[in-house]
């Protein structure tokens, strides 16, 4: 003899919200990319200002401004979040975009910018040769400043080519 229990079922809701158009980022992905990207951009500019304009006269040479190390710490923390969010875009956004041949030029530009910034950031942290460090630094902050413009263009072009 089997016992049956009366089971009350809640109204079924879809397990996932309505599907987004292919390649469109979720709200959470956009927030993470834009928030961490903005933190990177602001902390980078703040570091530049602190490094080049707020130096303190020292006994033998100018010393870094007092806020400079804090801006670098914020920049380093923001890049961790950004790279995780960016990595999540690869299978959901970059690969489908490449296969659909949409927005390739600006997409490759964004991938290149992120790649160069990651490599120059690594170089700034680990480069021991003080002769090339200024070149790595200038490359990093010049491309970093341009990254926001490139991202804005990529988004605008992507919205124009939506089906």
DOKOL-183438 format. One record per residue (C-alpha): y, z, x; residue number from 1; residue in three letters. Coordinates in steps of 0.5 Angstrom, whole numbers, plus 2048, in hexadecimal, padded with zeros to 3 digits. Layout:
BEGIN
<node north="Y" up="Z" east="X" pos="NUM" code="ALA"/>
...
This chain:
BEGIN
<node north="800" up="800" east="800" pos="1" code="UNK"/>
<node north="807" up="7FE" east="803" pos="2" code="UNK"/>
<node north="80D" up="802" east="802" pos="3" code="UNK"/>
<node north="813" up="7FE" east="801" pos="4" code="UNK"/>
<node north="81A" up="801" east="802" pos="5" code="UNK"/>
<node north="820" up="7FE" east="7FE" pos="6" code="UNK"/>
<node north="824" up="7FB" east="803" pos="7" code="UNK"/>
<node north="82C" up="7FA" east="801" pos="8" code="UNK"/>
<node north="82F" up="7F4" east="805" pos="9" code="UNK"/>
<node north="836" up="7F4" east="807" pos="10" code="UNK"/>
<node north="839" up="7ED" east="805" pos="11" code="UNK"/>
<node north="837" up="7E9" east="80B" pos="12" code="UNK"/>
<node north="83D" up="7E7" east="810" pos="13" code="UNK"/>
<node north="83C" up="7E1" east="815" pos="14" code="UNK"/>
<node north="83A" up="7E4" east="81B" pos="15" code="UNK"/>
<node north="840" up="7E0" east="81F" pos="16" code="UNK"/>
<node north="847" up="7DE" east="81C" pos="17" code="UNK"/>
<node north="847" up="7D6" east="81A" pos="18" code="UNK"/>
<node north="846" up="7D2" east="820" pos="19" code="UNK"/>
<node north="84C" up="7D0" east="824" pos="20" code="UNK"/>
<node north="84D" up="7C9" east="826" pos="21" code="UNK"/>
<node north="84A" up="7C7" east="82D" pos="22" code="UNK"/>
<node north="84E" up="7C9" east="833" pos="23" code="UNK"/>
<node north="853" up="7CE" east="82F" pos="24" code="UNK"/>
<node north="853" up="7D4" east="832" pos="25" code="UNK"/>
<node north="852" up="7DB" east="82E" pos="26" code="UNK"/>
<node north="858" up="7DF" east="82C" pos="27" code="UNK"/>
<node north="855" up="7E4" east="831" pos="28" code="UNK"/>
<node north="854" up="7DF" east="837" pos="29" code="UNK"/>
<node north="85B" up="7DD" east="836" pos="30" code="UNK"/>
<node north="85E" up="7E4" east="836" pos="31" code="UNK"/>
<node north="85A" up="7E6" east="83C" pos="32" code="UNK"/>
<node north="85C" up="7DF" east="840" pos="33" code="UNK"/>
<node north="863" up="7E0" east="83E" pos="34" code="UNK"/>
<node north="864" up="7E7" east="83F" pos="35" code="UNK"/>
<node north="860" up="7E7" east="846" pos="36" code="UNK"/>
<node north="864" up="7E1" east="848" pos="37" code="UNK"/>
<node north="86B" up="7E4" east="846" pos="38" code="UNK"/>
<node north="869" up="7EA" east="84A" pos="39" code="UNK"/>
<node north="867" up="7E6" east="850" pos="40" code="UNK"/>
<node north="86E" up="7E2" east="84F" pos="41" code="UNK"/>
<node north="872" up="7E8" east="84E" pos="42" code="UNK"/>
<node north="86F" up="7EC" east="854" pos="43" code="UNK"/>
<node north="86F" up="7E7" east="858" pos="44" code="UNK"/>
<node north="877" up="7E5" east="857" pos="45" code="UNK"/>
<node north="878" up="7ED" east="857" pos="46" code="UNK"/>
<node north="875" up="7ED" east="85E" pos="47" code="UNK"/>
<node north="879" up="7E7" east="861" pos="48" code="UNK"/>
<node north="87F" up="7EB" east="85F" pos="49" code="UNK"/>
<node north="87D" up="7F1" east="862" pos="50" code="UNK"/>
<node north="87A" up="7EE" east="868" pos="51" code="UNK"/>
<node north="880" up="7E9" east="869" pos="52" code="UNK"/>
<node north="886" up="7ED" east="866" pos="53" code="UNK"/>
<node north="885" up="7F4" east="866" pos="54" code="UNK"/>
<node north="883" up="7F6" east="86D" pos="55" code="UNK"/>
<node north="885" up="7FC" east="870" pos="56" code="UNK"/>
<node north="888" up="7FD" east="877" pos="57" code="UNK"/>
<node north="883" up="800" east="87B" pos="58" code="UNK"/>
<node north="884" up="803" east="882" pos="59" code="UNK"/>
<node north="881" up="7FD" east="886" pos="60" code="UNK"/>
<node north="881" up="7F8" east="880" pos="61" code="UNK"/>
<node north="882" up="7F7" east="879" pos="62" code="UNK"/>
<node north="87C" up="7FA" east="875" pos="63" code="UNK"/>
<node north="879" up="7F8" east="86E" pos="64" code="UNK"/>
<node north="87D" up="7FA" east="868" pos="65" code="UNK"/>
<node north="87A" up="800" east="865" pos="66" code="UNK"/>
<node north="877" up="7FD" east="85F" pos="67" code="UNK"/>
<node north="874" up="7F7" east="863" pos="68" code="UNK"/>
<node north="86D" up="7FA" east="863" pos="69" code="UNK"/>
<node north="86D" up="7FC" east="85C" pos="70" code="UNK"/>
<node north="86E" up="7F5" east="85A" pos="71" code="UNK"/>
<node north="868" up="7F3" east="85F" pos="72" code="UNK"/>
<node north="864" up="7F8" east="85B" pos="73" code="UNK"/>
<node north="866" up="7F5" east="854" pos="74" code="UNK"/>
<node north="865" up="7EE" east="857" pos="75" code="UNK"/>
<node north="85E" up="7F0" east="85A" pos="76" code="UNK"/>
<node north="85C" up="7F3" east="853" pos="77" code="UNK"/>
<node north="85E" up="7ED" east="84F" pos="78" code="UNK"/>
<node north="85B" up="7E8" east="853" pos="79" code="UNK"/>
<node north="854" up="7EC" east="851" pos="80" code="UNK"/>
<node north="855" up="7EB" east="84A" pos="81" code="UNK"/>
<node north="858" up="7E4" east="84B" pos="82" code="UNK"/>
<node north="852" up="7E2" east="84F" pos="83" code="UNK"/>
<node north="84D" up="7E5" east="84A" pos="84" code="UNK"/>
<node north="850" up="7E1" east="844" pos="85" code="UNK"/>
<node north="851" up="7DB" east="847" pos="86" code="UNK"/>
<node north="84A" up="7DB" east="849" pos="87" code="UNK"/>
<node north="848" up="7DC" east="842" pos="88" code="UNK"/>
<node north="84C" up="7D5" east="840" pos="89" code="UNK"/>
<node north="848" up="7D1" east="845" pos="90" code="UNK"/>
<node north="842" up="7D0" east="840" pos="91" code="UNK"/>
<node north="845" up="7D0" east="83A" pos="92" code="UNK"/>
<node north="84C" up="7CC" east="83B" pos="93" code="UNK"/>
<node north="84B" up="7C9" east="842" pos="94" code="UNK"/>
<node north="845" up="7C6" east="841" pos="95" code="UNK"/>
<node north="845" up="7C3" east="83A" pos="96" code="UNK"/>
<node north="84C" up="7C0" east="83C" pos="97" code="UNK"/>
<node north="84A" up="7BD" east="842" pos="98" code="UNK"/>
<node north="844" up="7BA" east="83E" pos="99" code="UNK"/>
<node north="849" up="7B8" east="838" pos="100" code="UNK"/>
<node north="84E" up="7B5" east="83D" pos="101" code="UNK"/>
<node north="853" up="7B9" east="83A" pos="102" code="UNK"/>
<node north="859" up="7BB" east="83E" pos="103" code="UNK"/>
<node north="856" up="7BA" east="845" pos="104" code="UNK"/>
<node north="85C" up="7B9" east="849" pos="105" code="UNK"/>
<node north="85F" up="7C0" east="847" pos="106" code="UNK"/>
<node north="858" up="7C3" east="847" pos="107" code="UNK"/>
<node north="857" up="7C1" east="84E" pos="108" code="UNK"/>
<node north="85E" up="7C3" east="850" pos="109" code="UNK"/>
<node north="85D" up="7CA" east="84D" pos="110" code="UNK"/>
<node north="856" up="7CB" east="851" pos="111" code="UNK"/>
<node north="859" up="7C9" east="857" pos="112" code="UNK"/>
<node north="85F" up="7CE" east="856" pos="113" code="UNK"/>
<node north="85A" up="7D3" east="855" pos="114" code="UNK"/>
<node north="856" up="7D1" east="85B" pos="115" code="UNK"/>
<node north="85B" up="7D1" east="860" pos="116" code="UNK"/>
<node north="85E" up="7D7" east="85D" pos="117" code="UNK"/>
<node north="857" up="7DB" east="85E" pos="118" code="UNK"/>
<node north="856" up="7D8" east="865" pos="119" code="UNK"/>
<node north="85D" up="7DA" east="867" pos="120" code="UNK"/>
<node north="85D" up="7E1" east="864" pos="121" code="UNK"/>
<node north="857" up="7E2" east="868" pos="122" code="UNK"/>
<node north="85A" up="7DF" east="86E" pos="123" code="UNK"/>
<node north="860" up="7E4" east="86D" pos="124" code="UNK"/>
<node north="85B" up="7EA" east="86D" pos="125" code="UNK"/>
<node north="856" up="7E8" east="872" pos="126" code="UNK"/>
<node north="85A" up="7E3" east="877" pos="127" code="UNK"/>
<node north="85B" up="7E6" east="87E" pos="128" code="UNK"/>
<node north="85F" up="7E1" east="881" pos="129" code="UNK"/>
<node north="866" up="7E3" east="880" pos="130" code="UNK"/>
<node north="868" up="7DC" east="882" pos="131" code="UNK"/>
<node north="865" up="7D8" east="87C" pos="132" code="UNK"/>
<node north="867" up="7DE" east="877" pos="133" code="UNK"/>
<node north="86E" up="7DC" east="875" pos="134" code="UNK"/>
<node north="86B" up="7D5" east="874" pos="135" code="UNK"/>
<node north="866" up="7D8" east="86F" pos="136" code="UNK"/>
<node north="86B" up="7DD" east="86C" pos="137" code="UNK"/>
<node north="870" up="7D7" east="86B" pos="138" code="UNK"/>
<node north="86A" up="7D3" east="868" pos="139" code="UNK"/>
<node north="868" up="7D8" east="863" pos="140" code="UNK"/>
<node north="86F" up="7DA" east="860" pos="141" code="UNK"/>
<node north="871" up="7D3" east="85F" pos="142" code="UNK"/>
<node north="86B" up="7D1" east="85C" pos="143" code="UNK"/>
<node north="86B" up="7D8" east="858" pos="144" code="UNK"/>
<node north="872" up="7D6" east="855" pos="145" code="UNK"/>
<node north="870" up="7CF" east="853" pos="146" code="UNK"/>
<node north="86A" up="7D2" east="850" pos="147" code="UNK"/>
<node north="86D" up="7D4" east="849" pos="148" code="UNK"/>
<node north="870" up="7CD" east="849" pos="149" code="UNK"/>
<node north="86A" up="7CA" east="84A" pos="150" code="UNK"/>
<node north="866" up="7CE" east="845" pos="151" code="UNK"/>
<node north="86C" up="7CD" east="83F" pos="152" code="UNK"/>
<node north="86B" up="7C6" east="840" pos="153" code="UNK"/>
<node north="863" up="7C6" east="840" pos="154" code="UNK"/>
<node north="864" up="7CA" east="839" pos="155" code="UNK"/>
<node north="869" up="7C5" east="836" pos="156" code="UNK"/>
<node north="865" up="7BF" east="838" pos="157" code="UNK"/>
<node north="85F" up="7C2" east="836" pos="158" code="UNK"/>
<node north="862" up="7C3" east="82F" pos="159" code="UNK"/>
<node north="864" up="7BC" east="82F" pos="160" code="UNK"/>
<node north="85E" up="7B9" east="830" pos="161" code="UNK"/>
<node north="85A" up="7BE" east="82B" pos="162" code="UNK"/>
<node north="856" up="7BA" east="826" pos="163" code="UNK"/>
